[in-house]
Amino acid sequence: MTLIQPGGAPAPRTDRDKAEHARAPSWYAAVLLSFAVLAACGDGPGGQAEGEGAGGPAAPVSFVVVERQEAVIHRDYVARLHGAREAEVRARVGGILEARLYDEGSSVAKGTSLFRLDRAPYRIALQRSEAELANARAALNQAEREWRRVSGLFEQAAVSERERDQALSTRELAEARVALAEAGVAQAGLDLEYATVSAPVAGVTGLEAVTEGNLISRGGLLTTVTQLDPVQARFAMPAEDAVGRRSLASDPGDTNLEVRLLLEEGGRHPQAGRIDFVSSKVDEASGSVMMRAIFPNPELALKPGALARVRLAVKRFRDAYVVPPEAVSQGMAGAVIFVIDAQDQARSRDVRLGPEVEDGRLVLEGLEDGDRVVVEGQVGLRDGMAVEAEQIDSQGG
């Protein structure tokens, strides 16, 4: 800094002024150098930003070619497994339980003998009923002979009409007693048969409820038999999904509509199932509809009471595109996908997404048939940037 004296002549420099004057050229040179660097690296004329789209190196990307297709949406629902039939085995007659005739937990066929009660009282009851039947038949024979004799005499006017009517009534009462005795024999024989308790359905037996030597009353629970092939999966579906399910075409050959069972411990049951029951009303508390699916279980691997997940189709989209999830980015206005145009430049597309499917993400609007969708290398891409594109396996083409 230079000081001017009142007379107009420069004031004598001090030592401090001399030092500042000596540093001025080097400071000025540093400022000029900084501006030069900014001009070379900045966004001004001749800078890199202006040349990225046209003259910069092309960004390497990978793409898939998409085509319009039909997509089916599947959802999973928690289910509880039940046997197709779960029968309680109960005694139809009372008595002393003599023996258990099966191994607990074994598979049995329908009609297999499971328990045996003391049969002696029922044999005696059957013999008594048979004797009563014989007595009734003898009385009927006598009544028929008397009827034939009296009816013949009546035709000869040897007996009165009253005597003829009495003979006829006696014969009719004898016939009724025979029918009653025959019913008694049938009931006694049935009770004797019921003294051996059989499996009402085919299935797997449970533990015995009582052991041998106990007095069993009529209707007493002895064990259970559960049919494991097939099994039922009961689950609740939101009412909206239930409506969508009903709207799907019921084509038995469409594997997209198969009902699948996903096991709690992982994996999938190898056999597909079918829906065999849909409740006619919506549960007011949960807003869901109770449903039931049937699954074959020939290996008896599925057990009643276990938790599983039922997977089934709930909605179909006729015209949609499926892209890998990594192809979708989030822009200022929503979902964005980069496509490659005919000049091998990246172009951003605003798209409307649908739900996720097994093969990727559903795109309902924003794409066209044959679009090359970028799935790798889109990080850092900008609209109009040149790309070096490499095609990978097409999705749904």
C-alpha positions as CSV (number, residue, x, y, z in Angstrom):
1,M,0.0,0.0,0.0
2,T,1.4,3.4,-1.0
3,L,0.9,6.5,1.2
4,I,0.5,10.0,-0.4
5,Q,1.8,13.0,1.6
6,P,-0.2,16.2,1.7
7,G,2.1,17.7,-0.9
8,G,1.4,15.0,-3.5
9,A,4.7,13.2,-3.1
10,P,4.7,9.6,-2.1
11,A,5.5,9.0,1.5
12,P,8.6,7.1,2.3
13,R,8.0,3.4,2.5
14,T,8.2,1.7,5.8
15,D,9.7,-1.8,6.2
16,R,6.1,-3.3,6.4
17,D,5.2,-1.7,3.1
18,K,8.3,-3.1,1.5
19,A,7.4,-6.7,2.7
20,E,3.8,-6.6,1.3
21,H,5.0,-5.2,-2.0
22,A,7.5,-8.1,-2.3
23,R,4.7,-10.7,-1.7
24,A,2.2,-9.2,-4.2
25,P,3.5,-10.9,-7.4
26,S,3.4,-14.4,-6.0
27,W,-0.2,-14.0,-4.6
28,Y,-1.4,-12.7,-7.9
29,A,0.1,-15.6,-9.8
30,A,-1.6,-18.1,-7.4
31,V,-5.0,-16.5,-8.1
32,L,-4.5,-16.7,-11.9
33,L,-3.4,-20.3,-11.7
34,S,-6.6,-21.2,-9.7
35,F,-8.9,-19.6,-12.4
36,A,-7.0,-21.5,-15.0
37,V,-7.6,-24.8,-13.3
38,L,-11.3,-24.0,-12.8
39,A,-11.7,-23.1,-16.5
40,A,-10.1,-26.4,-17.5
41,C,-12.2,-28.6,-15.2
42,G,-15.5,-26.6,-15.0
43,D,-18.8,-26.8,-16.9
44,G,-18.0,-23.7,-19.1
45,P,-17.3,-23.7,-22.8
46,G,-14.9,-26.5,-23.7
47,G,-15.5,-28.3,-20.4
48,Q,-16.2,-32.0,-19.8
49,A,-19.9,-31.7,-19.0
50,E,-20.7,-30.3,-22.4
51,G,-18.9,-33.2,-24.1
52,E,-20.3,-36.1,-22.0
53,G,-23.3,-36.8,-24.1
54,A,-21.7,-36.5,-27.4
55,G,-18.0,-37.0,-27.2
56,G,-17.5,-38.7,-23.9
57,P,-16.8,-42.5,-23.5
58,A,-20.0,-44.7,-23.7
59,A,-21.2,-46.2,-20.5
60,P,-21.2,-50.1,-20.5
61,V,-24.7,-51.5,-19.7
62,S,-26.6,-54.7,-20.0
63,F,-30.2,-54.9,-21.2
64,V,-33.1,-57.3,-21.8
65,V,-35.7,-57.0,-24.5
66,V,-39.3,-57.0,-23.1
67,E,-42.5,-58.1,-24.7
68,R,-46.1,-57.7,-23.7
69,Q,-47.4,-60.8,-21.8
70,E,-49.9,-62.2,-19.4
71,A,-49.0,-62.2,-15.7
72,V,-50.7,-63.9,-12.8
73,I,-50.3,-62.6,-9.3
74,H,-49.8,-65.2,-6.5
75,R,-50.1,-64.6,-2.8
76,D,-49.3,-66.7,0.3
77,Y,-51.7,-67.3,3.2
78,V,-51.1,-69.0,6.5
79,A,-53.0,-72.2,6.8
80,R,-53.6,-74.9,9.4
81,L,-53.5,-78.6,8.2
82,H,-56.3,-81.0,9.1
83,G,-57.0,-84.6,8.2
84,A,-59.6,-85.1,5.5
85,R,-61.6,-87.1,8.1
86,E,-61.1,-87.1,11.8
87,A,-63.4,-89.7,13.4
88,E,-63.9,-90.5,17.1
89,V,-64.1,-94.2,17.7
90,R,-66.8,-94.8,20.3
91,A,-68.4,-97.9,21.8
92,R,-71.9,-98.6,20.5
93,V,-72.6,-101.0,23.3
94,G,-71.5,-101.1,26.9
95,G,-69.4,-103.8,28.6
96,I,-65.9,-104.8,29.8
97,L,-63.1,-103.9,27.4
98,E,-61.3,-107.2,26.8
99,A,-58.6,-106.3,24.3
100,R,-57.1,-103.6,22.0
101,L,-56.5,-105.2,18.6
102,Y,-54.3,-102.5,16.9
103,D,-51.0,-100.8,17.3
104,E,-51.3,-97.2,18.3
105,G,-50.3,-94.8,15.6
106,S,-50.6,-97.5,12.8
107,S,-52.5,-97.1,9.6
108,V,-55.7,-99.1,9.4
109,A,-58.3,-99.7,6.7
110,K,-62.0,-99.0,7.1
111,G,-63.7,-101.8,9.1
112,T,-60.5,-103.0,10.8
113,S,-61.2,-104.4,14.3
114,L,-59.8,-102.1,16.9
115,F,-61.3,-103.2,20.3
116,R,-63.2,-106.2,21.6
117,L,-65.7,-106.0,24.5
118,D,-67.0,-108.9,26.5
119,R,-69.3,-110.7,24.0
120,A,-70.9,-113.3,26.4
121,P,-73.9,-111.1,27.5
122,Y,-74.7,-110.3,23.9
123,R,-74.6,-114.0,22.8
124,I,-77.1,-114.8,25.5
125,A,-79.3,-111.9,24.5
126,L,-79.2,-113.2,20.9
127,Q,-80.2,-116.7,22.0
128,R,-83.1,-115.3,24.1
129,S,-84.3,-113.4,21.1
130,E,-84.1,-116.4,18.8
131,A,-86.1,-118.4,21.3
132,E,-88.8,-115.7,21.4
133,L,-88.9,-115.7,17.7
134,A,-89.4,-119.5,17.6
135,N,-92.2,-119.2,20.1
136,A,-93.9,-116.5,18.1
137,R,-93.7,-118.5,14.9
138,A,-95.3,-121.5,16.6
139,A,-98.1,-119.3,17.8
140,L,-98.6,-118.0,14.3
141,N,-98.7,-121.5,12.9
142,Q,-101.5,-122.4,15.4
143,A,-103.4,-119.2,14.6
144,E,-103.2,-119.9,10.8
145,R,-104.6,-123.5,11.3
146,E,-107.4,-122.1,13.5
147,W,-108.2,-119.5,10.9
148,R,-108.4,-122.1,8.1
149,R,-110.7,-124.3,10.2
150,V,-113.0,-121.5,11.3
151,S,-113.2,-119.8,7.8
152,G,-114.3,-123.2,6.3
153,L,-117.0,-123.7,8.9
154,F,-118.2,-120.1,8.3
155,E,-118.7,-120.9,4.7
156,Q,-120.8,-123.8,5.7
157,A,-122.7,-121.5,8.1
158,A,-121.6,-123.7,11.0
159,V,-120.0,-120.8,13.0
160,S,-121.0,-117.2,13.5
161,E,-119.3,-114.2,11.9
162,R,-118.0,-113.2,15.4
163,E,-116.1,-116.5,15.7
164,R,-114.6,-116.0,12.3
165,D,-113.5,-112.5,13.1
166,Q,-111.9,-113.6,16.4
167,A,-109.9,-116.3,14.5
168,L,-108.7,-113.7,11.9
169,S,-107.6,-111.3,14.7
170,T,-105.7,-114.1,16.5
171,R,-103.8,-114.8,13.3
172,E,-103.0,-111.2,12.7
173,L,-101.7,-110.7,16.2
174,A,-99.5,-113.8,15.8
175,E,-98.0,-112.3,12.6
176,A,-97.2,-109.1,14.5
177,R,-95.5,-111.0,17.3
178,V,-93.4,-112.8,14.8
179,A,-92.3,-109.5,13.2
180,L,-91.5,-108.1,16.7
181,A,-89.4,-111.2,17.6
182,E,-87.5,-111.0,14.3
183,A,-86.6,-107.3,15.1
184,G,-85.4,-108.5,18.6
185,V,-83.2,-111.1,16.9
186,A,-81.8,-108.5,14.6
187,Q,-81.0,-106.0,17.4
188,A,-79.4,-108.7,19.5
189,G,-77.2,-109.8,16.6
190,L,-76.2,-106.1,15.9
191,D,-75.3,-105.7,19.6
192,L,-73.1,-108.8,19.4
193,E,-71.5,-107.4,16.3
194,Y,-70.9,-104.0,18.0
195,A,-69.0,-105.7,20.8
196,T,-66.1,-105.7,18.4
197,V,-65.4,-102.0,17.6
198,S,-64.2,-101.3,14.1
199,A,-62.5,-98.3,12.4
200,P,-65.2,-96.1,10.9
201,V,-62.8,-94.7,8.3
202,A,-59.4,-95.5,6.9
203,G,-56.6,-93.6,8.5
204,V,-54.0,-93.4,11.2
205,T,-55.0,-94.5,14.7
206,G,-54.4,-92.4,17.9
207,L,-53.7,-93.4,21.5
208,E,-56.3,-95.6,23.2
209,A,-58.5,-93.5,25.6
210,V,-59.1,-96.5,28.0
211,T,-57.2,-99.7,28.7
212,E,-58.3,-103.3,28.9
213,G,-60.4,-104.3,31.9
214,N,-62.4,-101.0,32.1
215,L,-66.1,-100.9,32.0
216,I,-67.2,-99.1,28.9
217,S,-70.5,-97.4,28.6
218,R,-72.4,-97.0,25.4
219,G,-70.9,-94.0,23.5
220,G,-67.7,-94.0,25.4
221,L,-64.6,-92.7,23.6
222,L,-62.0,-95.3,22.8
223,T,-59.6,-93.7,20.3
224,T,-59.5,-91.5,17.1
225,V,-58.8,-92.3,13.5
226,T,-57.5,-89.6,11.2
227,Q,-57.5,-89.8,7.4
228,L,-54.2,-88.3,6.2
229,D,-54.6,-88.8,2.5
230,P,-55.7,-86.3,1.4
231,V,-55.2,-83.5,3.9
232,Q,-57.1,-80.2,4.2
233,A,-55.5,-76.8,4.5
234,R,-57.8,-74.2,6.0
235,F,-57.0,-70.5,5.7
236,A,-58.5,-67.0,5.6
237,M,-58.2,-64.8,2.5
238,P,-59.0,-61.1,2.3
239,A,-62.3,-60.5,0.7
240,E,-60.7,-58.4,-2.1
241,D,-58.4,-61.3,-3.0
242,A,-61.3,-63.7,-2.9
243,V,-63.2,-61.7,-5.5
244,G,-60.1,-61.6,-7.7
245,R,-59.7,-65.4,-7.4
246,R,-63.3,-66.0,-8.5
247,S,-62.8,-63.8,-11.5
248,L,-59.9,-66.0,-12.8
249,A,-60.7,-68.4,-15.6
250,S,-61.1,-71.9,-14.2
251,D,-58.9,-73.7,-16.7
252,P,-57.7,-76.9,-15.1
253,G,-54.8,-77.1,-17.5
254,D,-53.4,-73.7,-16.5
255,T,-50.6,-74.3,-14.1
256,N,-50.6,-70.7,-13.0
257,L,-53.9,-71.4,-11.2
258,E,-52.7,-74.4,-9.2
259,V,-52.8,-74.2,-5.5
260,R,-49.5,-74.9,-3.9
261,L,-48.5,-75.7,-0.3
262,L,-45.4,-74.2,1.2
263,L,-44.1,-76.1,4.2
264,E,-43.2,-74.3,7.5
265,E,-39.8,-75.9,7.6
266,G,-39.0,-74.9,4.0
267,G,-39.6,-76.4,0.7
268,R,-42.8,-77.1,-1.2
269,H,-45.2,-80.0,-1.2
270,P,-44.7,-81.8,-4.5
271,Q,-48.4,-82.3,-5.3
272,A,-50.7,-79.4,-6.3
273,G,-54.0,-79.0,-4.6
274,R,-57.5,-77.6,-5.3
275,I,-59.9,-75.3,-3.5
276,D,-63.0,-77.4,-2.5
277,F,-64.7,-74.9,-0.1
278,V,-65.3,-71.1,0.0
279,S,-67.4,-69.6,2.7
280,S,-70.5,-67.8,1.5
281,K,-69.9,-64.8,3.9
282,V,-67.2,-62.4,5.0
283,D,-66.0,-62.5,8.6
284,E,-67.1,-59.1,10.1
285,A,-64.1,-58.9,12.5
286,S,-61.3,-59.7,10.0
287,G,-62.8,-58.9,6.7
288,S,-61.7,-62.2,5.3
289,V,-63.3,-65.3,3.7
290,M,-62.6,-68.8,5.1
291,M,-61.4,-71.2,2.4
292,R,-60.2,-74.8,2.3
293,A,-57.8,-76.5,-0.1
294,I,-57.3,-80.3,-0.5
295,F,-53.8,-81.8,-1.1
296,P,-52.9,-85.4,-1.9
297,N,-50.7,-86.9,0.7
298,P,-49.7,-90.4,-0.4
299,E,-46.5,-90.4,1.6
300,L,-48.3,-89.2,4.7
301,A,-45.7,-86.6,5.2
302,L,-48.2,-83.8,6.0
303,K,-49.5,-84.0,9.6
304,P,-52.7,-82.5,11.0
305,G,-52.2,-79.5,13.2
306,A,-49.0,-78.2,11.4
307,L,-48.8,-74.7,10.0
308,A,-48.1,-74.1,6.4
309,R,-48.6,-71.5,3.7
310,V,-51.0,-71.8,0.8
311,R,-49.9,-70.1,-2.4
312,L,-52.5,-69.4,-5.1
313,A,-53.3,-67.0,-7.9
314,V,-55.5,-64.0,-7.0
315,K,-55.3,-61.7,-10.1
316,R,-54.5,-61.9,-13.8
317,F,-53.0,-59.1,-15.9
318,R,-53.6,-59.6,-19.7
319,D,-51.2,-56.9,-21.0
320,A,-48.1,-56.2,-18.9
321,Y,-44.4,-56.3,-18.9
322,V,-42.1,-58.1,-16.5
323,V,-38.7,-56.6,-15.7
324,P,-36.0,-57.6,-13.2
325,P,-36.4,-55.7,-10.0
326,E,-32.9,-54.1,-10.4
327,A,-34.1,-52.3,-13.6
328,V,-36.4,-50.0,-11.6
329,S,-35.1,-46.8,-10.1
330,Q,-36.8,-44.1,-8.1
331,G,-37.0,-40.7,-9.7
332,M,-38.5,-37.4,-8.6
333,A,-41.9,-38.2,-9.9
334,G,-41.9,-41.9,-9.2
335,A,-40.5,-45.1,-10.7
336,V,-38.1,-44.8,-13.6
337,I,-36.7,-47.3,-16.1
338,F,-33.8,-46.6,-18.5
339,V,-34.3,-47.9,-22.1
340,I,-31.8,-47.8,-25.0
341,D,-32.9,-46.0,-28.1
342,A,-31.9,-46.7,-31.7
343,Q,-28.8,-44.4,-31.4
344,D,-27.6,-46.5,-28.4
345,Q,-28.4,-43.7,-26.0
346,A,-30.0,-44.1,-22.6
347,R,-33.6,-42.7,-22.2
348,S,-35.4,-42.5,-18.9
349,R,-39.0,-43.6,-18.9
350,D,-41.6,-42.8,-16.1
351,V,-43.5,-46.1,-15.5
352,R,-46.4,-47.3,-13.5
353,L,-45.6,-50.4,-11.6
354,G,-47.8,-53.3,-10.6
355,P,-47.2,-55.9,-7.9
356,E,-44.2,-58.2,-7.7
357,V,-44.4,-61.6,-9.5
358,E,-42.1,-64.6,-9.4
359,D,-40.0,-63.4,-12.4
360,G,-39.6,-59.8,-11.3
361,R,-41.6,-56.6,-11.2
362,L,-44.7,-55.9,-13.2
363,V,-44.8,-52.8,-15.3
364,L,-48.3,-51.7,-16.4
365,E,-47.6,-48.5,-18.3
366,G,-44.5,-46.8,-19.8
367,L,-43.0,-49.6,-21.9
368,E,-43.5,-50.9,-25.4
369,D,-42.9,-54.2,-27.2
370,G,-39.2,-54.6,-28.1
371,D,-37.9,-52.0,-25.6
372,R,-34.3,-52.6,-24.5
373,V,-34.5,-52.2,-20.7
374,V,-31.2,-51.5,-18.9
375,V,-30.8,-54.0,-16.0
376,E,-27.0,-53.5,-15.2
377,G,-24.9,-50.3,-15.2
378,Q,-27.8,-47.8,-14.9
379,V,-26.2,-46.2,-11.8
380,G,-25.0,-42.8,-12.9
381,L,-26.8,-42.9,-16.2
382,R,-28.4,-39.7,-17.5
383,D,-31.0,-39.1,-20.2
384,G,-29.2,-39.0,-23.5
385,M,-26.0,-40.5,-22.4
386,A,-24.3,-42.8,-24.9
387,V,-24.0,-46.4,-23.8
388,E,-22.2,-49.6,-24.9
389,A,-25.0,-52.1,-24.7
390,E,-24.8,-55.9,-24.2
391,Q,-28.0,-58.1,-24.3
392,I,-28.6,-60.8,-21.6
393,D,-31.4,-63.3,-21.4
394,S,-34.8,-61.8,-22.3
395,Q,-37.5,-61.6,-19.7
396,G,-40.8,-63.0,-21.0
397,G,-39.9,-62.6,-24.6
